[in-house]
Amino acid sequence: MGRPVVLAFGLLVVAALPAAAQPALNPNMSLSSPATAPVQQQMRENYRSLLQQEQRELLQQNPSGISRDQIEIQHQLNLYNSAPRG
């Protein structure tokens, strides 16, 4: 009973954060390995689009591009761009 309440509270807290404060990175989503199904490919494309949107928003706030979040997003996008596509 306690676990769903904590999970629901956590979701409410994340939903209340401004968009720039919410993390865009998904540690469970690997952009460097090839997708094995069309659904996985679509998920990767959606994640890439989300990263690019977050990158644009962060660059508007900090044009230097050297914040920790910006560097990590660029790293994730580099992994995606260097991965072979099937």
C-alpha positions as CSV (number, residue, x, y, z in Angstrom):
1,M,0.0,0.0,0.0
2,G,2.8,2.4,0.8
3,R,4.7,1.9,-2.4
4,P,2.0,3.1,-4.8
5,V,1.5,6.1,-2.7
6,V,5.2,7.0,-2.8
7,L,5.2,6.4,-6.6
8,A,2.2,8.6,-7.1
9,F,3.7,11.3,-5.0
10,G,7.0,11.1,-6.9
11,L,5.1,11.4,-10.2
12,L,3.3,14.5,-8.8
13,V,6.6,16.1,-7.8
14,V,8.1,15.5,-11.2
15,A,5.0,16.8,-13.0
16,A,5.2,20.0,-10.9
17,L,8.7,20.7,-11.9
18,P,9.3,23.2,-14.8
19,A,10.1,21.6,-18.1
20,A,13.8,22.7,-17.9
21,A,14.2,21.0,-14.5
22,Q,12.9,17.6,-15.6
23,P,15.6,15.2,-16.7
24,A,15.5,14.4,-20.4
25,L,17.9,11.5,-20.2
26,N,16.6,8.0,-20.0
27,P,19.3,5.6,-18.7
28,N,17.3,2.6,-19.9
29,M,17.3,3.8,-23.5
30,S,20.4,2.8,-25.4
31,L,20.9,4.9,-28.5
32,S,24.1,3.1,-29.4
33,S,22.7,-0.4,-30.1
34,P,20.8,-1.1,-33.2
35,A,17.0,-1.4,-33.0
36,T,15.6,-4.9,-33.6
37,A,12.0,-4.0,-34.3
38,P,10.2,-1.1,-35.9
39,V,8.6,-0.2,-32.5
40,Q,12.1,0.1,-31.0
41,Q,13.2,2.3,-33.9
42,Q,10.3,4.6,-33.4
43,M,11.0,4.8,-29.6
44,R,14.6,5.7,-30.4
45,E,13.5,8.4,-32.8
46,N,11.1,9.8,-30.3
47,Y,13.8,9.8,-27.6
48,R,16.2,11.5,-30.0
49,S,13.6,14.2,-30.8
50,L,13.1,14.7,-27.0
51,L,16.9,15.1,-26.5
52,Q,17.1,17.6,-29.3
53,Q,14.2,19.6,-27.9
54,E,15.8,19.6,-24.5
55,Q,19.1,20.6,-26.0
56,R,17.5,23.6,-27.8
57,E,15.8,24.7,-24.5
58,L,19.0,24.5,-22.5
59,L,20.9,26.4,-25.2
60,Q,18.4,29.2,-24.9
61,Q,19.0,29.4,-21.2
62,N,22.8,29.0,-21.4
63,P,24.2,29.7,-24.9
64,S,27.7,28.6,-24.0
65,G,26.6,24.9,-24.1
66,I,28.9,23.8,-21.3
67,S,26.4,22.9,-18.5
68,R,26.6,19.4,-17.3
69,D,23.1,18.6,-18.7
70,Q,24.0,20.0,-22.1
71,I,27.2,17.9,-22.3
72,E,25.3,14.7,-21.3
73,I,22.6,15.4,-23.9
74,Q,25.3,16.0,-26.6
75,H,27.0,12.8,-25.6
76,Q,23.7,10.8,-25.9
77,L,23.1,12.4,-29.4
78,N,26.6,11.5,-30.5
79,L,26.0,7.9,-29.5
80,Y,22.8,7.9,-31.6
81,N,24.4,9.5,-34.6
82,S,27.4,7.0,-34.5
83,A,25.2,3.9,-34.2
84,P,24.7,1.8,-37.3
85,R,21.1,1.8,-38.5
86,G,19.6,-1.4,-39.9
